[in-house]
Amino acid sequence: MSRNTFAAIATYRIIGVCGDGDYLVTLDHLQRLQGTRLGKFNGTPLYLGKLEEPSDRFLTHRFTVFYILPNGDFQIVCSADCDLLGNGRGALTELVPIRMVTAIALKSLKIPDLPNNGEFFSWRHQMLRRDWLAELEEIAKNELGREHNLKMRVLKLQNKRW
């Protein structure tokens, strides 16, 4: 899926198996994120809020997961600025963050829907319990080395309807 924003690097829409909502996983290049608009989903603009000056100049990307309801309302599940490049720079190293976010999105396809074992094991509840930022950190350490520090800055955002 593509978003019409200069900072967009990767965008994945995960369509819920129960029809009660979808997930939108986005990755943006932090230094290119000049405005507040992240793009559109079903014609509705998505905003994160004003971009603050990074407290660490080495932060490279903004990772965000949205939960989108069928009526168009959405919640920001998580959002964080982090270093997904490490010491590497250049054209090929730019593919590493994309590969990380792709792995996170594809992991959703491996989550089984087991409603006969109770609501707790349904796909929906397993998705709600995911620790997206911990998954990102684990994948980044596998890709960039166990010693890599993501310098993750979790953003505190309010849920809004636009």
ChimeraX attribute file (.defattr): number of C-alpha atoms within 10 A of each C-alpha:
attribute: neighborCount
match mode: 1-to-1
recipient: residues
	/A:1	9
	/A:2	14
	/A:3	16
	/A:4	10
	/A:5	16
	/A:6	15
	/A:7	21
	/A:8	20
	/A:9	19
	/A:10	19
	/A:11	20
	/A:12	19
	/A:13	18
	/A:14	17
	/A:15	15
	/A:16	16
	/A:17	14
	/A:18	11
	/A:19	10
	/A:20	12
	/A:21	18
	/A:22	19
	/A:23	22
	/A:24	20
	/A:25	23
	/A:26	25
	/A:27	25
	/A:28	23
	/A:29	21
	/A:30	20
	/A:31	15
	/A:32	13
	/A:33	18
	/A:34	13
	/A:35	14
	/A:36	12
	/A:37	17
	/A:38	21
	/A:39	17
	/A:40	14
	/A:41	15
	/A:42	6
	/A:43	8
	/A:44	12
	/A:45	11
	/A:46	17
	/A:47	15
	/A:48	17
	/A:49	12
	/A:50	11
	/A:51	12
	/A:52	7
	/A:53	8
	/A:54	14
	/A:55	9
	/A:56	13
	/A:57	9
	/A:58	16
	/A:59	22
	/A:60	21
	/A:61	24
	/A:62	25
	/A:63	24
	/A:64	21
	/A:65	21
	/A:66	19
	/A:67	20
	/A:68	22
	/A:69	15
	/A:70	11
	/A:71	8
	/A:72	14
	/A:73	14
	/A:74	20
	/A:75	16
	/A:76	18
	/A:77	19
	/A:78	18
	/A:79	23
	/A:80	18
	/A:81	23
	/A:82	24
	/A:83	22
	/A:84	31
	/A:85	22
	/A:86	20
	/A:87	10
	/A:88	12
	/A:89	9
	/A:90	8
	/A:91	8
	/A:92	8
	/A:93	15
	/A:94	15
	/A:95	12
	/A:96	17
	/A:97	26
	/A:98	17
	/A:99	15
	/A:100	20
	/A:101	23
	/A:102	17
	/A:103	14
	/A:104	17
	/A:105	20
	/A:106	12
	/A:107	11
	/A:108	17
	/A:109	12
	/A:110	9
	/A:111	14
	/A:112	13
	/A:113	16
	/A:114	14
	/A:115	13
	/A:116	9
	/A:117	9
	/A:118	8
	/A:119	13
	/A:120	13
	/A:121	16
	/A:122	18
	/A:123	20
	/A:124	22
	/A:125	13
	/A:126	16
	/A:127	15
	/A:128	11
	/A:129	9
	/A:130	12
	/A:131	11
	/A:132	20
	/A:133	18
	/A:134	10
	/A:135	16
	/A:136	20
	/A:137	19
	/A:138	15
	/A:139	19
	/A:140	24
	/A:141	17
	/A:142	13
	/A:143	17
	/A:144	20
	/A:145	12
	/A:146	12
	/A:147	9
	/A:148	17
	/A:149	15
	/A:150	20
	/A:151	16
	/A:152	19
	/A:153	16
	/A:154	14
	/A:155	14
	/A:156	10
	/A:157	13
	/A:158	10
	/A:159	13
	/A:160	12
	/A:161	11
	/A:162	10
